Amino acid sequence: SPQIVWLRRDLRLADQPALYAAAHAGPVIPVFVLDDEAARSHAYGGASRWWLHHSLESLAKGLGSRHSQIVLRRGDAVEQLCEIARECGAGAVHAIRHYEPWWRQAQGKLDEALPDGCELCLHDGNYLLPPGAVTTGSGDPYKIYTPFSKAMLERFPPRDCLPEPETIHSPDKWPKSDSLSDWGLLPSKPDWSGGIADFWNVGEQAAHERLAEWADDVAQYDDERNLPSRDGSSRLSPHLHFGEISPAQVWHRLSGRRGQGWRTFEKELIWRDYAQNLICQFPDYPSKSYRDGYSGLWRNPNRGHIIQEELEAWQRGMTGYPIVDAGMRQLWQTGWMHNRVRMIAASFLVKHLLIDWTFGEQWFWDTLVDADYGNNGVNWQWISGTGVDSNMFVRIMAPLSQSEKFDAADYIREYVPELAEFGDEDIHDPPDHKRGKYPKKIIGHREARERALSAYNDAKQG
Ligand code: FAD
């Protein structure tokens, strides 16, 4: 009987356990359902929709060249999958497990709702180890990264990768499908043809090409990853997010390269598993602070504070701090931001501007091509010190000295054209009289630091 493969953030043909199992059990019906309701504030953001469009297009092409296709449906995933299962007399729905709360809920409902004779088969495949696989000595999930990471390393290697199925048989009759172009995932505004579209190649093949191109650089990762002016990190994040490549594939491709660069990179990959491990424990983590004593800390329009102008200055890269502005403009132009600069820009929002981190989380959610429920939420809480892990609030990053320390001059020249002609001595902190059209600092660093620390102390006492 036909086997449905429910595709979500796993848009690949190789090392795709759900597709692999389905292809060995019968004719395959790959299905993607676009549900704009279930995820509420975490429905696909603008940049993610752009990526999703191209990723689905690429997957459809890949399936087409294997005499298969993808069925696109819009609406409630459980209803759509049940309808297809009934229509085609499907024997099973195969899917890779996902842990976003709306998908966990759908997985649970689907299990109940599928017609008799059609079973739900969930597979692991998008993490180095299945979330929940490592626990503390007393059997609890970890809350802190370092012991989590240690326990993961003790359990490695991750599972072996699966090949692409040799053949993907088609069903006798295909269920009806929407047309991708009718979904309107590509925005008419802004026009990203000069930015995001030039910066990225989307799809499974592109992911493997990027990995191959970058593989030798892992040796220098430890030295280069913090330097925004260099191409020192893998830029695999959107490919990993959409599952165009699996972390196991990345691990196995690179793990032969012993050395500090690889060891540091492996730990970053583990951060991705760690974030998911927290989401499994605390499903609302990306929208709710988990540490007491913070509720009164930030200026927040819900409590009558006016933050709009400053929030917009941050979003548009007009704060007067070149490293922050370069990062925010890189984000807008390319849908991605260097990790070190993400940390600096996020810290600037929550500490220098005293704006609640959830505004930053939502802006990143809308503008990042790698916007990821776990990674984004966990990193925002980590920077803000509001999470279940470290209390980082009092570690206030100094954007000007960070910019010098990590040699961001060329990066600033690239993304802040007003400063393109500035020399190294001025570019990190241009003197006011030389700024021209570039804005003055929105707030002085020392003043911001004192304000943040005193707000923190007041909040703790209150
Ligand atoms: P590399 O340095 O090459 O790392 C390889 C992979 O490891 C990444 O692709 C990513 O999957 C994973 N990884 C690396 N660092 C982290 C980390 N700190 N946390 C979790 N996973 C990590 N990453 C996202 O994928 N999606 C997000 O929405 C996201 N939001 C963030 C928000 C803030 C405020 C901060 C500080 C970081 C955020 N990150 C997010 C983590 C990190 O910045 C990106 O994963 C990284 O910059 C992606 O670039 P890369 O692929 O070149 O990373």
Residues whose N, C-alpha, C, O or C-beta is under 5 A from the ligand:
A	BS01	FAD	S233 S234 R235 L236 S237 L240 E268 L269 W271 R272 A275 M337 H338 N339 R342 M343 A346 D370 A371 D372 N375 N376 N379 W380
